[in-house]
Amino acid sequence: MYDTVIDALRRGAAGEALAAAQTLADQQPDDLRTLRLLAAAQRLAGDNAAAMATLDRSLQLEPENADLHLERAGLLLQSRDLSGAETALAKSVGLDPNQFPAYIIQAQLAVGRGDLDEAERLVRTAARIAPEHPYVAAVEGVVALRRGRADEALDVLSRASQMAPDEPMLRNSLGFAYLAKGHLAFAEQAFRGVLQSTPDNVALRALIADIVRQQGRPGEAAEELQPLLDDDTMSPALHRLVGELEIEADRLDSALPRLKHALARMPGDRRTLSALLTAWQLREDRDDARNTLDAALATHAQEHDLWLARLGAEAFGSDEARAVIDRWLAAMPDDVPALLARMSLHDLRGESELAEAAAQRVADLEPGHTQAEMRLLDGLMTRDPEQAVTRLRSLIERVSDPQVARGLRQLLGFALDRAGRPADAASTWLALQQEIVDERLPLPSATGFVGPWPELAPLPDNAPGVLLMWGAPGAMVERLVRTFELGGAPMLTDRFGPQPPNDPFQRFDTAHALVAKQIDGAYLASQWRAGLPARGIADRNVFDWLLHWDNALLLALRPYMPEAMLMVALRDPRDMLMDWLAFGGALPLRFESPLAAASWLAGVLSQIADLHEQDLFPHRLVRLDGIENDPAGVAQALAESMQIEVPVPPLTSFGPGRLPSGHWQRFAGVFDDAFAVLGPVAARLGYTA
C-alpha cells in the first residue's frame, strides 16, 4: 500500500510521490504513516507550507509521537533562509556552499522516510564540505537517535550546541536526545528554547506539556496548554489531553468540561471515553455519566465504543446493565461487542445456555472469533472434552494467522488435559514453548550471595510505605497486582509496559553489580525514589511490581530502604512449573525444557526460602494455593497478610481460569525429573510430596 510512494521518494520523482501519497491520504486521512509519507512528498516537491500543515495535522492526531516531532525538526531546517548559511560556509571552508544545504536537506528527507543508511551517506558527504557545521551534528544526532544510540546522539549534539547554542534545529534534536536518556528537565529546557523562536507551535507546546507531566507536575502541564483551547479551531484531541492532565492533577471539575468538549466532536474516541469514565468514577457521579452518554447515543447510536462506555457506567451484572445491553442490541442487532457483553452477562448470572447461545451467534457472524470460540469450547470441555479436541484441531487447520493458531494450540493442550491425556497435553505445550524460545528473555542468573548482610536500618519517621511485589513464573502474582489495582492501591505496573522506569530495579544485572560493588546501594535507593514523580507518585505510599528478585538486592534495601516490605506470591513450585509451561508469564522468560525451567525455578525459590527462614527483610508470603481462581479469596489473603481492608474485585477480574492447585499431580510420570528437582524447595516452603 505504501510501496509506490516510498519507491517514488527514493527515486526523487516528486510528482509521482505526491500523487500517490495524496491518493492514500484521501482514502485514509487519519493514518499517521500515510500523512508522514505525504509530508515527505510535499517536501520533495518544494511545497514546504503544505508539508508543515500535514505534519501539524499528524501531531494533532498524536501530539506525543517523538518521531513526528523529529520529522518536523527536519522541515525546520529545510524552511530556513539559506543565504546566511551560504555566506558562513564560504568564509569557513572556501567551498561552494550551495552543495552543502542540498545534502543536508536530502539527508533529512531520508530520515523522514526511514532510510537511515542513505541519510548517513549524505551527511558524510556534507561533512566533507563543512565538518564542524552544526547542521551536520544535527543530522548525525537524529540518525543515532533513530538507530537507538542515545548516548552517541547526546554526545554529538551536546558538543555541537556549545558552538551554536541558539540554533533551533540543533536544540530540537538535543531535546529528543535528552528525552531518550530520561533527562526530562534538560529536555524541557531545550524545547522551551525552540518554542521561543516558534511560539505558535502547538505540537511542540503539547510535547513540553507532556514532559512536564512526566516530571510529576500534571497541573502545570495543563496550564501550559490552557491558552490554546480558546481557539475554536483547535483539535478536540488537545482538549482531551488537557482533560487527562486535569484528572492527574485531581482537578475533576476542570477536567470534565474539556473531556465533554472532546466527546462531542469525537463521540467514539476510546481514549476520551476512558478518561471520562475515570473522572465520573472518582466523583462517584453515575447520573452525569448516564446523562452525558445517553445524550451522545441519541445522535450516534451506531458507535459501539459509546455503548461500551454506557455499559461501564452501570454495575456489571445488574438489571441496569442488562437494560443497557438490550438497548444496544436493539440499535445494533448484529454488533459483536454487544453480543459478547450479553454473553458475559449471562455467564456472570450463571445462565450458561444463554451465554453459549450468544457465543454461537458471534461465531456465526464471525467464524473463528476467538472469544466466542473459547466460550463454545468451554462448554464442550465440560460436557465432552474429546469433542473439544476435535473442534480445536479443525479450527487450527482453518486459521492462517500464526498467533491465533498458537492460542488455539494452547487450548488444545487444556482439552487434552481435560480428556485425561496429560502426556499429549504436555507435548502440545512443550512444542509451543520451543517455537517461541528465541523470542523470550534468557533466564536471569542468580548471584548466589548469602551474606554477610549490612545492618537493617531503623524505620524512618513518617516515611511513606513501600511495598515491593514479585512472583516467579506461575505464581500468579499478577492476580495480587490486579486485586490491589482494582481496590485503588497506588499500584505501579509500568515495569511491564512500553514505558518502564529507568532505575536499577529494571536491570537484571543490578544484583550482580551490588555484589561486585560496581554500584552502591544508596545509589539504587536514590535513583528509585528520584523516578517516582515521573511515575505518578509523590510523597505517598507506593506498591511497585518488580521484574525479578535476587536476595543480593538486600545489600541496598536493608541499609537504604528500611521502610520497604517485600511481598512474594507463592504456590506449590510444581504447580508453578505447570502454569509457566501452559500459560507463560507476565515477564516473557524462556522455557527451554521442563528440567531447565525447574532448575532455575528451584534456584530463585530457594532464595525466597532463605529470606523467609532467616527473616532477612520484612516480607509477606501470600500463598494462592486453592484461591488462584477466586477473587474473593485473593482479596481476603491480601487483607490478612497486610492487616488492611482489600475490596473484593469483580468475578471476571482474573480472566480465564488457570490450572487449579495440585494439578501437577496429573502429570506424574510425564515430568518426574523436573518435579524431583523442585521437591526439596517445595518442602522448605511447606509443600509436601
N, C-alpha and C positions, 0 to 999 in steps of 0.2 A: 504493500500500500504506500509506503514512504520511499521505496527504492528509486522511483522515477525522479523524485525531487532531489534525493541525495546524489544520484548519478549526474544530474544536470549541474548541481552545485560544484561537484568535483571537477567537471569539465569547464567550469566557468561560463556555462551557457545561461546567461541571466534571464533571457526571455522564456526559455523552456522551463527553467526552475520556477520562475514567478507564476507562469500559467498553471503548472501542475500543483504548486503549493496553494494557489488561490482556489482551485477546484476542490482540493482536500478541505480547505478551511470552510468553504460553502457547505460541504457535506457534514462536517463535524466541527462547528465553530468553537466548542469548548474543550477540544482536545489539545493538551499542552504541547505534545510533540509536534503536532501539525502547526501550531502557532509559532513554535521556535523555528521550524523549517521555513515558514512564510517570512519571518523576520530576516532570516539569513538570505533568502532570495531577494527580498526588498533591498537589503544592504548591498548585495551583489549588483543589483540593477541601479544603484545610486540613489534610491528613494529613502534617505535617512529618516525623514519625518514619518513616513509610513511604517518603517521598521521600528522606530521608537514607540509609535502608537500600538503596534502589535505586541511588543514586549510588555508595555504597560498594561495592556489588556490581559496578558498572561499572568502578570503579577497580581492583578486584582483577583483573578481566579485562585491563585495560590501565592499569597504575599510572602510566605516564609520559605519559598523554594530558593535555596542558595545558588543552584546552577543558573536559574533565570537571572538572578542579580549579577552573576559573573558575566553572562552574555550581555547584559545591559552595560556593564563596565566596558566591554569591547566596543560597543556602539558609541560610548562617550569619547573614546579615542578617535574613532573614525569621524565623528562630527566636529572635532575641534578645528580651529583655524591653523592650518599647517604652515602658513607663510613664516611665522615666527620660528617654527621648528627648523625650516629650511635655512634661515639665517644663522641660527645657532650651530647647525651641523656644518655649514660652510666654514664657519670660523674654527670649529674644533677639530674637524678631520680633513678639511680641504677637499672633500669629495662632493660630487653632485648629490645634494640632499633629496632630490626628487625620488630616488630609488628607495630610500630608507622608509618613508611613510607607506609606500606601496607594499613593501614586505611586511611591515607591522600590521597593516590592515588585512592583508591576506592571511597572516597568522591568526589574527583574531577571528576571522571568518572560519578558519579551520577548527579553532577551539569551539566555536559556536555549533558547528555541525558534528563535533566529537572526533574529528580526525587529528588526534594528538601527534601522531608521527609526522604528518605534514606540517603542523604548527611548529614542531621542534626544528624541522628542516629550514623553514622560512626564517625563524628567529635566529638560527645560526648564521644565515646569510646577512640578516640585518646587523648582527653583532660584529661581523667583519667590517661593516661600514662605520658603525659608531658603538664600540663595545661598552662604553660607560653610560650610554644614554638611558635614562630611567624607563623609557618605553620597552627597551629590551628586557630589563629586570621585571617589568610588569607582566610581560607575556611569559617569561620563564617561570615566574612565580605562579601564575594561573595554571600553566601546564603541569607544574609539580603538584599543585593542589588537586587538579583533576586526576592525577595518577596516584593520589593518596599519600604523597610525600610532603606532609605538612611541615616537618622540621626544616627540610630543604627550602621550601617556599618561604617560610618565615625568615630564614637567614638571608636569602636573596633580596627579599622585599625590604627588610629592615635596613640593610646596607644601602640600598638604592634610595630609600626615603630620607636618609641623612643628607644626600646630595640634592634631593628635590622634595623637601618636606611638604610643600603645598600643592603638589601635583595630584589632582583629583583621581585620575585613573590609578595611580600608584597607591594612594590612600585607600581607595576602594578595595583593591586586591589585598593590601595589607590587612584590612579589616577582616576579610574572609580567611586569611591565614591565621590571624588571632582566634577567629571563631572555630576553625578546625582544631586548634590546640586547646580549646576550652578557656582561653583567656578573655572572658566576657567583658571585663571592664575596659581592656585595651581595645577590643573590637568596637565597643560602643564609642570610645573616644575617636577612633579612626573614622567611623561612619558619620559621626557628627561633624567632623571636619569636612567631609564631602558634602554633607547637607547644607553647609554654609554657602557653598557655591551653587547649589541647586535646591533652594528652599521649597520649591513646589513639587519635589519628587515624592509622590505619595508612597510608592513602593519602598523607597529607602526609609522613609519615616516609619512605615509599618515594620520593617526589619529591625530598626532601632528599638521600637516598642517591644518587639518580641525578645530582644536581647536584654532589655530592662526587666521584662517579666522573668526571664531565666535566672536573673540575679536576685529573685525573690521580692521584686517591687511591682506587683501587678497594678496597684493603684496608679503609680507614676506612669506605667506603660499605657494605661487607659487615657490618662490626661495628655500624654504625648499625641494621641490620635484624635482626641475630642474635637479640636478646632476644625478638623477636616469634615466632620459629619454635618456641618452647617450647609455644605454644598449638596444640593438636591440631586446632582448627577453622580454622587459618589456611590461606588459599588455597594450593594447590600452585604457583600462578604466582609467589608470593613466594619459595618455596623455589628455584624455577628462577632467579629474579632473583639471589638470594644466590649460587647456584652459578656463574652467569655472572660475577659480580663476583669471586668467589674465583679463577676462571680468569684474569681480567685481572690479579689480584694474584699470579699464579703460585703459588697455594696449591691444587694439584690434589687433594691428599689430603682437603682440606676440601670442595672443590667436588663431588666425585663422590657422596658420600652425599646431599647436597642434591638433586642432579640425579636420582639414582635414586629418591628420595622423590617428586619431581615426576612422573617417568616412571610410577611405579606407579599414580598417580592420573590421569594424562593420557597414556595409552600411545601415542596417535597425534599428540602435540603436536610439530610440526616444530621449534619453537624449542628445546624441551628436547632433542630428538634431535640437533640440530645442535651444541648445547653439549657433550653427552656425547661425540659423535664427536671434537670438538676436544680434549677432555680426554684421551680414550684415545689419540689420535694423539700428543699431547705426551708422554704417558707411555710411548708405544710398547707399549701393552698390548692387543694384539689378543684375547688369551684372555679378559680381563674383558669386552671388548666383545661377543665371541661369546656368552659365558655369560649376560650380562645380557639381551641382545636375544633370545636363544633362549628364555629363561625368560618374557619378555614375550609372545613369539609363541605360546607354549604355550597361553595363555589369550586371546590377541587375534589370531588368525591371519588375520582379515579386515581388519587395518589395513595398507593398502599403504605408508604412510609408515614403519611399523616395518620392513617388508620392505626398503624403500629404504635405511634406516639399516643393516640387517643386511648388505645388499649392499656398503655403504660400508665395512664392516669387513674386506673382502677386497680384494686387488689386482684391479682390474677386468681382465677378460680371462683370469683364472686359472681353473684347474679348480675351485677352491673357489667362485669367483664363479658359475661355471656351475651348480654344485650348489645354491647358494642360489636361483638363478633357477628351477631345476627344482622345488625345494620350494615356492617362491612360486606357480608356476603350478599345482602340484598342489592347493594350498589355494584359489587364486582363478584358475580356468582362463581366464576372460574379462576379467581385470583389465588394463586398457590400460597402466598404468605397467609391469607385469610383462612384457607383450609388447614394449613399447618397449625395456626393458632387454635382452630376448633379441635384439631387432633390432640394438641397438648392439653386443652381444657378438659376434654373427655378423659384423658389419661389421669389427670390430676384428681378428677372426681370418681375414678375407678370404673368408668364406663368404657371398658376395653373394646367391646364390639363396635360401639360408635366411633371410637378412636381409630380402629382398624378400617372402618368404612371410609373415614375421611382420608386415611393414608392411601387406600385403594383408589380414591378419586384423584388424588395428586399423581399417583403412578400412572393412571390412565391419561391424564393431561400431559405429563412429562415423564415418559418411560425412562426408567433408570434413575429417577430423582433420589438422591442419596438418603435424605431424611425419611422420606416416605417408604423407601425400600427397607430401611433399617427398622421402621415400625412394623412393617409386614413380616419381616424376618424375626422380629422379637416375638411375635405371636406364634410363628412356626417353631421357633426354638423351644417354646414352652410346650406346644402341642405335639410336634413331630420334628425333632432335630435332624433326622435323616432327610426329610423333605426340605429343610432349610439348607442342608448341604447341597442338595440337587439344585435348588433355586440359585444359590450363590454361584455355583460353578457355571450355570447358564448365564448369569449376569456378567461374570468375569470374562466369558468368551465374547460377549457382545460389546463391552466398553472399549473405547480407543484411547482414553486418557490414562496414562500410566499411574498418575496419582490416585485416580478413582479406583483403578484396578488394585492398587496396593491396599486401599482401605477395605475393599471387598475381600481381599485375601486374608486380611487381619480378622475380619468377621468370620471367614471360613474356618479359621482356627478355633474360634469360640464355638461354632456349630459342631465341629468335630469333637471338641471337648465335651459339649453337652450330649453328644451322641455316644459318649463312652469310648472315644477313640483318642486317648491322650497322646499316644506316640505320633499319630497323624497330625494332631493339633500342634505338637511341639515342632515337628519338621516343617510345617507351614510357617510358623512364626520365625523359626531359625532362618529359613530361606529368605524371608523378608528382611531380617536384620543383616544378612550377608549382602544383600543387594545395595543397601544404603550405608554400609560400614565406612566407605570412603567419604561420605558426606557428613559424617559425625566427628565430634571433637575427640581427640585422644584422651584417654583416662588420665586425670591429673595424678602425678606421682606423689606419694606420701614422703614427708621429711623423716619420719621415724623418730622424731625428737621426743624424749621422755623426761627432760629436765636437765639440770636444775631450773626451777622456776623463780622468777622475780617475786618479791612480796606483793600480795594483793593490797593495793592502795585503799585507804579508808573511803567510804562513800562521801562525796562532796555534798555540802549543804545546798538544798533547793535545786539540785541538778535535775533536768528533765529525764524521765525514764527512757531507757533504750532497750528494746527487745530485738535481738538478732535471731533470725529464724533460719533453719536449714533442715533438709532431709535428703537422704541418699535416694537414688532412683528406686522407685517402687514404694517409698514410704508414704506417698500421697500427701506430702507437706503442702501441696497446692490447695488441698481442701481446708487445711487450717488457715492458710492465707486468705482464701475466698470467704471463709466464715468471718474473719476479722474485717475484711473489706466491706462486706455487706452490713456488718454491725457498726460501721462508721469509725473504726480504728484508724489511726494515722499510718496506714499500711503502705509501704513503698515496694512496688513490684517492678520498678524501671530497670533493674539489672537484667531482666529477661526480655526487655523491649528493644525497640530500634534506636533509642537514645539513652543508653546506660550512663551512669555517672563515671567520671574518670578519677577513681580513687583506688588505693591499693587493694581494697577488698575485691575489686573487679578483675584482678590479675591472679592467675593460678600460681605464679611463681613467687607471690608475696611471702608465703610461709617459709619457703626455702631462703629467700633474701633475708628474712628476720634471723633465721638460724645462722646464716653466714655473716651476719652483721653488716650486710650491704645496705640495709635501710634500718632506720631507728623506729622503735615502737611509738615514740612520741610523734614522729612524722606521720605514721599511719593514722593515729588518732586525730591529729590536727587536720590532715587532708580530708578525712571523713567528715569531720564537723564543718570544715570550710565549704564542703559541697552541699550541705543540707539546704541552704536558702534556695539554690537553683533547683532543688528537687521539691520545693514547696513546703519545706519545714523550717520554721524559725522559732527558737526558744520554746519548744513544746515537746511532748513525748513523741517517740518515733519507733515504728516497727519496720525493720529492714530485712528483707528476704535475701539471703546470701546465695551465691552460686556454689560455693564449695567450702568445706571445712577441713582444717588440719589443726591439731592441738597446738602446733607451733605458733598459731595466731595469738595464743595466750601470752606470748612474750610481749605483745603490745597491749592486750586487753587487761591483763592483771594490774600492771602499774599505771596505765594511762586511760583506761575506760572502766573504772570500777563501778560506774553507775549502770553498766550494761548487764543484761542477762541473756543467756543463750537458751533458745527453745529448739529441741530436736524432735521431729516427727519420727515415730518408730513403729515398726511392725515386726512380726517374725521374719528374720532375714531370708528364709526360704520363700515366704510369700512375696517378699520384696523382689527377689530374683525373678520369680514368675511374672510379676506385674511389669517389671522392666522389660522382660522378653516380649510380652504381649502388647504393651502399651507404649514403650519408650519412656521418656521422662521429660520434665519441663526443660531441663538442660540436655541438649541432644548429644549424649555421650555414646561412644562406640560400644556395641555389644558384639565382640568378635567371636566369642564362643561361650557356652554356659560355664565352662571351667575358668576361663579368663575373667569373666564377669564376676563369678563367685569369689575368686581370689581377691580381686580389687575390692569388692563389697565387704569381704571379711576384714580387709585392712582398715578401711575407713570406719567400720563399725567397732573394731577393736579400740580405736581411739576414743570413741564415744563411751565404751565400757570403761576405759582408763579414767576418762573425765568423771564419770559417774561414781566409780568405786573410790577414787581418791579425792572426790569433791574439789577438783582443780579450779572451778569457777562457778559462780551462781548459775544454775541451769534448771531446766524443766524438761523431762522426757514425757512426751504426750503420745500415749500408745493408742493406735487406731484399730487394733485388732477387734473385730466384731462390730465396729461402728463406722467402718470406712465408707459405707454407702448410706449412712444415716445422718442427715444434717443436724437433727436434734441431739443425737448422741455426741457428735463432734463438738457442738456448742457447749454441751454440758462438761465434756472433758476439758475444754479450754477454760471454762469458768472455774472448775475445781482446781486446775493447775495454777491459775493466776489469782484466784480468790477475788474475781470480779464478775460482774454480770455480763454475759455474752448473749446478744439476741439470737434467736433461732432463725437461720436463713430459710427461704422457701424450699419446698421439697425438690424442686427442679434445679437447685443451685449447683449441684455437683455434676450435672450432665449424666451420660450413660453410666450404668453400674459397672463396677470393676470386679475382678476375681475376689471372692469372699475369703475371709481368714481361714487358714487351714487347708486351702485349696491345693497347696503344694503337694499334699499327700497323695493326690490323684496321680501325680507324675512320678511316684515311686517306681523304680525300675527303668525310668527314662533318663532322669538326671541324678542318679545316685551319687556319682563322683562329685558333682557340684554341691549337692546337699551335704555331703560329708565334709567338704571344705568349710561350709557355713555352720556346721553343727557346734563346734566349740564356742564361737562368738555368740551363737543363739543361746547357748546355755548360760554364758556370762550375763546376757541381757535378760535372763529369766524365762526363756522358752525351752520347753522340754522336747525330746525327740518324738 
